[in-house]
Structure formats: C-alpha cells, structure tokens
C-alpha cells in the first residue's frame, strides 16, 4: 500500500533464532528492493531503514543495515542512439520492434553504464526452441539456444548494425550533438 506499483520488496529471514519461545541474541534478514527508477529505490531503502530502526527502538535492540550486494540502476537508454542503431539494422533487411521508453523487467550493470555515458539496450532473437516453445532467460534452454547457429548469426547482424552506427557517428556530428543533448537529461 505504501509503494508505487513498480516497486518490489523481496525479503527472507536468514537467521531468526532457534526456538519460537526464545528471544534470539542475533537475527538477520536480507531484502532486495527493486523499482523502475534508481531514485525511487533509494527512497524506498530510506523508508525500510526507518522501519527497521523503529522496530529496534520499540524492542530495545540495535540494528545494523548494510548493503549485501551491488545494486543496479535502471537502464536509461539513449533513444536517439537506439533509433540510429535500429535504422542501421533495418538497412540490413531486418524488421525490428521498437519498445520506446517502455520499462522491461530485469536488471543489468548496463543501467549503471547508462548513467555515465549514452547507452542502449537492444535485444535480438535466437529463434524458438524445439516444438516452438519459448525459453526464459537464465535457463538451461537459453544457454543451449544462445550457442545455436541462428543465434550467433542474429548476433552478428547486430554487430554489423553497431558498426554501421559507429560510421554514422564519425561522419555526422549532428548525431553526436543530439545524443549528448538527450544524455544531459539522464536521471531526471
């Protein structure tokens, strides 16, 4: 009730004690806080820390909060650069679906990169697995399919499109100007 619809707070009790009728000397929990924008994750982290500190105050205990893992910022794709790559991919004879600024699930260190320099998140198909079924990321089927000839050929086409984009960027300074202008608004 107290979070935006895109927020996710996942938690587990790592150490909670030995018996339900004994107050443990030490407990620990681990939480993942996720949302579409890094700034909102920071806001949620502050609220969750305040909840933990309030619970500690109310029970006469102490609390220590630390980051267990590196977190990833949301990917703020440079739409001008993305469109430029898409146009090059289409020049190679391929169709492409543009998602625009639509938020796609998942996380990657590319999000952190996109706050430091213009970046794009593009995806290429790898074809259907046996029986026409779909496969999910982080599965054995995904790994097997990523080694297929079709997947490697699709990836090579993206490499060609990125190479063609590089040539566009080196030969037309207006592209760089537009990319830099858009990048100046990252995180806003």
N, C-alpha and C positions, 0 to 999 in steps of 0.2 A: 504493500500500500504506500510505502514511503519512498519508492524509487520510480524512475521512468521505465516505460515498458521494455526498453532495450537492455536494461541492466540485469546482470546475473550475479548472484552471490552464492557460491558453492562452498560448503564447509564440511569438515569432518573433525571428530574428536580423535586426536592421535593418542593421547594418554588421558584417561578420565578417572583413574583410581582403580582399586582392587575389589571393592565391595560397595553395594549401594547404600549401606548404613554407616559408612565411614567417610568423613570428610578428608579427601586426599591432601597430602602436603604439597603436591605438584600436579598440575594438569596442563595439557597443551592442545591446541586446535590449529588447524590450517584452513585458510579460506582463500578462494580465488574470487576476485572482484573484476567483473568484465562489463563493458558498455561500448557503445559505438564510438565515443569520443574520449580521448585520454583525459581531457579536463574534467569530465564527469566522473571518471574512475577515481581521480584524485579527491574530488568532493565526497564520493562515497567512502573512500578509505578514511577520511577525516571523521565522518559520521560513525563508522563502525568502530574506530578507535575510541571515540567518545562513549559509545555504548559499553565497550569493554572496561574503560576507566570508571564509568558509573557503576557497573556491576562490581568491580573491585572495591570501590569506595563503600558500596552498600553491604558488602560481605566482610569488610575489614581485611582484605587481602591486597596483594600487589599484582600488577600486570606488567608484562614486558611485551611490546609489539615490535616485530622485526619483519623485514621482507625476506621471505624464504627463497624466492626465485626472482629472476629478472622478469619484469613485465614488458609487454609490447604495446606500443602506441597504436592507435588506429592508422590505417593507411590513408593518407590524404593524396590520392592520385592527382597528378597534374593533367587536367582534362584536355588542355591544348596539346600537350605532348602525346597523350593517349590517342587523340583523334589523328594526329600526324602518323603514328605507327599504324593505326587501323587503315588509313588511306594507302599506305605502302603495302600492307598485307592484301588489300583488295586489288592493287595493281598486279599482284602476283596471281590473280584469278580466284581468290578465295572469298567466301562470304563470311561476314563477321556480325555478331550480335553485340550491340553496344548497350551496356548496363547503365551508363551515365554515372551519377553520384550515388546510385543505389548501394546500400551497405550490404556486403556479402559476409556470411559468417566465416569465422576462422581468425587466426592470428599468425603473425609472422614478424620477423625483425625488419621486414621491408617498411612497416609502419614507422619505426624509428628513423630509418633512412629518409622517408618522405618528409620528415620534419626538418631534415638537414639539407636536402637538395631535391630538385624536381625528380619524381619517380612515378612509375606507372605499374599497375597490377593487371596483367593480361593473362588469359588462360587459353590453352589450346587443347583441343580434343585428342583423345587417344583411341577413339573407336569403342564399340561395345564389346563386352566380353562374351564368351560362349553363351549361346542361347538368347542374345540380345539384351541381357540383363545389364543394369548399371552397377558400378562399383563405387565404393566410398573411399575417400582419402584415408590414409593410414591403415589400409588393409593389405592383406597378402595379395589379393587380386589386383589392387592398384599398383603394387610393386611389380608384379609379373607383367601387367599391361604396359607399364612405363618402359619396359625393355623391348617391346614389340617393334617390328619394322615400321608399322603405321605410326606409332607414337614418335619414334625417332625422326621419321620423315616430316611429321607435323611440326616438331620442334625445330627442325632445320629451316622450315618455311618461316618461322618466327625469327630465327637468326637472320635470315635474308631481309625480312621486313625491318628489323632493327638496324641492320647495316645500311639499308636504303634511307632510313630515318636519319642516321648519322650524316650521310652525304647531304641531305636536305638542310640539316642544322649547320653544316660547314659552309654551305653555299648561299644560304638565305638568312641574313642577320635578323630579319623581321620575326622569324620563328623564335630565335633565342630571346628577343625582346618580349614577345608575348608569353613565353614560358616563364621568364623571370618575373614579369608583372603578376601572373597568376600565383607564382610561388611566394611572392611577398605577402600574400593573404593566408598562408597556411596556418592552421590552428585557430582561425577566427570564427 
